[in-house]
Amino acid sequence: MSTKTYAGIPQKYAALETSKIVLIPVPYDGTSTWQKGADKGPEAFLHASENMELYDIETETEVYKQGIYLSDPITENASPEAMVKAVHKKTKDYILRNKFVTLFGGEHSISIGSIRAFNECFDDLTVLHIDAHADLRKEYEGSSCNHACAVYEASQTTNLVQVGIRSMDSAETTVMDREKTWFAHEMATDEYWMDNVLEALGENVFITFDLDAFDPSILPSTGTPEPGGLFYYETLDFLKQVFAERNVVGFDIVELCPNPEEKSSDFLAAKLYYKMLSYKFEGTEEEDEFESNFNDSKSKNFGTKLNNEDDAY
């Protein structure tokens, strides 16, 4: 990737040693089944970020001054399983270095690795899955590491809460927890949906945000757009409450499929990422130390178990 620092920020705010935040690009598009191009998403997102004002009016902050380290991209594409393993390893390495770890995909299969890493490091993890699609297939097209399987593992190993769902296969109803799922058509008439989702979340929350959760009228450049999605300010209102009332331990954003003729989607993705950081670090001074509060003993126990599982790949 041509970008040297996130959003072109000065190097003094971009060094790994002093940055509280790590951004891992994952330009992967190995299993998408309709429009290809999500592997170009991280580059388009980073380019849009370079053209973004870095003062956030709402929070009156410049969150980049907390330090944002742009990691080398994960380029493993030998197989979906190899990619997931690489994402898991790098994500966990940075968590254990006491960083607030974020990822930008790439298609949604990258989240299998990121969720696995966070679940190994944080107690009682809730995965807040914001998406148009349920992504609950155990296996699809011969692999459990397909984008259609992005949160199946999370449904078995974490407190999975799904928001914005409006497309799924009937088989996924046997896996889905209906009490922790908010369908888009119900949200449209339920003024209390945000409060109800918050009640379903545990204390430690990882957010996986598929950009097709947005209505395609505001973000058309995604691989599988679905009508009837979220709009910008309701999404920010919801996210602001989540960050204020829970310990968000990290997040990923996926499925930007850039169109050279349509740059507004790239820019929305860039603003969303920066807004989420602004909400996370609102009220935090530059000189304050960051404590991720990961459970080191939990991560070691999970690590032994996972190594055995990885050997089976």
Secondary structure, 3 states (H helix, E strand, C coil): CCCCCHHHCCHHHCCCCCCCEEEEEECCCCCCCCCCCHHHHHHHHHHHHCCCCCCECCCCECHHHHCEEECCCCCCCCCHHHHHHHHHHHHHHHHCCCCEEEEEECCCCHHHHHHHHHHHHCCCEEEEEECCECCCCCCECCECCCHHHCCHHHHHHCEEEEEEECECCHHHHHCCCHHHEEEHHHHCCCCCHHHHHHHHCCCEEEEEEEHHHECCCCCCCECCCCCCCECHHHHHHHHHHHHHHCEEEEEEEECECCECCECHHHHHHHHHHHHHHHHHHCCCCCCCCCCCCCCHHHHHHHHHHHHHHHCCC
